[in-house]
C-alpha cells in the first residue's frame, strides 16, 4: 500500500494535493502536514513512498526540508516532488540541488501531476522489489548500476518532458555557439525540426541577429559563471510581428567547469502592451485632472467677483444702510440672499482649496497659533447656529496646551467644517463638544464630538476612506435618517470632510472617525509634535 506525504502550510493547496494523490488509487494512503518540521518528525518513524512538498513555507523552505529529509536513515532515496510557481526558477534549482527528485509548476496540471506521481510510485515499487531481491553483493551491484542507468534515462525523459511543456523558449549552447538542445516551444517559434537541431550553429537555426546577440551574452556566462538576471529582447515571430521576450541565462557545470549556457525566453509582449496602455491612461488621466483643476480655478475666480458683490449688496440691504426697506419681508429676503451667497462662497473656497491641493499649489501661511484663542474664535462663529438648533456647545481645554505652528485660517476652516457638520446632524437638546489636549508624544489632539444621529460601520468605513489620501474626493454617506433631516446642503459634508482631511495631512497630521448610530460621532485630529512649540496658559 503506497504511502504519500503531502507538506504544504496552506490549507487549500494541501487539500488539493491530497485529493489528487488519493485519486491515484484506492490503495493509496496520504498523510498531510501543514508544518514541515512535524512532517520530518513523522518521517523519522514512517518511511513514505513519496513526498510532495511546497517550496515556500514559513518554518523551512523546500530546499532545507529536502536536505533534512535526505538525512533520515530510510529516506535517502524516497522520491520528493517540490511544487513551485513558474517564475521561481532559483527555488527549483535549490530544491534539486538539495536532493529533490522532481518539481511541479503551480498551479498544478492535474494530468501531469497524476502521470508524474504514478511514474515515481512505480519507480519506488521497483526499487523496493529490487532491494528485497538483492541477496548478494554482486546482485546488488548489478541492480544498482541498472537502476542508476534507468534513473538517468527516466530523469532525462522527465526533464525533456518538462522542458517541452514549459510555455517558454528554452535552449542550451556550448562555447562555440552550437545548439546542445532546444525545446518544442522554440522549435515551433522558429519553424525548425527538433530532430537534428543538436550540434548545429545557432545562426543556422535562429538567424544571425539572434546568434550574434546571444553569443555575446553567453560569452559573459562562460567567463564569469554567473546567472544573467534577464534582458528584454525583440524577436520577430513567423508572421513577422515583433514580440518582446524576457530572456535569462544560467550556466550548466560539469566538475565545476561551465560547459553550457541555458537560455530561457518568456514572451512578455502582452505585459508590455498592458504597461504601455496603463502609462498612456495614466498620462491622459493626469492631463484631464490638470484641465479640471485649471477649470475650477479659473471658474472659481470668475464666480468670486459677482458673489462678493451679491454678498455686499445683500448685507447693505439687510442693515438698511441707505434707509429703511419698508416691507419687512424684503428684509428677510435680503438675509436669505446674504446667507445663500456666503454659503456659495464657502463652497467655492473649499473647491478652490481642493483644486490647489490636487495640483500641489496650496501653500501654508504658517504662524504661531494660540490654540485656546483659535478654538474660541471658531466657536464664536458657530454659536448662533448652535443656539438656533437648541444645542449645548462646549469647549474642553486641557492644561498647558502648546503653541502650534501652522496655517491658522486653514485649521479654522477644518474645525468650522467639522463643527458645522456636528451641528447639522445633532437633534435639539443635544451637545457638541470641542476638546484640546497634549498627547504623550508631545503632539496636539483636537476632538469634535456630538450626540447626533451617528453612523453605522459601513458608513464609518466610507467616511474613513474619505480621510485617506488614496481617495480624497469621495463624498460622505450619512445615514438615511440624517439625510432626510438635513438641509439641501447636506452633501457638502463629504467635500468638507475630504478637504479637512487634506488640510490636516498637509500639516503632517491625521484624522480618525468613531461613530455609533443613535449615540453620536467623534472626529479626532492629531497634529505631530514637530508643530508644537511650547506650553502656554489658557487665554
Buried (B, 14 or more C-beta within 10 A) or exposed (E): EBBBBBBBBEEEBBEBBBEBBBEBEEEBEBBBBBBBBEBBEBBBEEEBBBBBBBBBBEEBBBBBBBBBBBEBEEBEBBBBBBBBEEEBBEBBBBBBEBBBBBBBBBEBEEEBBBEBBEBBBEBBEEBEEBEEEBEEEEEBEEBEEEBEEEBEEBEEEBEEEBBBEBEBBBBBBBBEBBBBBBBBBBBEBBEBEBEEBEEEBBBEBBBEEBBEBBBEBBEEBBEEEEBBEBEEBEBEEEEEEEBBBBBBBBBBEEEEEBBBBBBBBBBBBEEBEEEEEEEEEEEEEEEEEEEEBEEBBEBBEEBBEEBEEBBEBBBEBBEEEEEEBEEEEBBEBBBEBBEBBBEBBBBBBBBBBBBBBBBEEBEBEBEEBBBBEBBBEBBEEBEEBBEEBEBEBEEEBEEEBBBBBBBBEBBBBBBBBBBBBBBBBBEEEBBBBBBBBBEEEEBBBBBBBBBBBBBEEEBBEBBBBBBBEEEBEBBBBBBEEBBEBBEEBBBBBBBBBBBBBBBBBBBBBBBEBBBEBEBBBBBBBBBBBEBBEEEBEBE
